[in-house]
């Protein structure tokens, strides 16, 4: 446990995020401790936030990964404006992490590898859902799932399996959040909390982004 945030002791804030997430997992404080809020903006510059699951943290390069439907509303917003913010909050532990960064699709092989680890039921859900689009009723939605089960010849007893090979749909995959700003917040007594802000420059490359962990750190007042 990190009891306070001394500037001299924190050289890589992404590593602290990873340690806090590990502690949240070990403590069992919530069913999905890797839940984070992702905020994007639409064509009218109105923000939209939703909860997603962080599936990877790369502390060396400084990016996070989540997975979603590429035809969803969030993906359309990302395609037109790839700035985003993310937020983790583990209230029982007194930890909060705020992130700002750039979004880019994960390499196909990474999305394939992750998709292959999911249970068959979750894989079928990715195929069956036209995420964020209108559906008449729950029965229609369930019928879509049943149709996908028939398409891949899946029985109810197979839904929890991880041994059946189902291909990843092209419209589903990962996004990397390349972190350019991150703030670590640690609860302290008398509401006199610890806050450290870290910033770095992202370098745009033909395949996305690159960065060095040359973080500029500043302490913020609570």
Order of alpha helices (4+ residues) and beta strands (2+ residues): alpha-beta-beta-beta-beta-alpha-beta-beta-alpha-alpha-alpha-beta-beta-beta-beta-beta
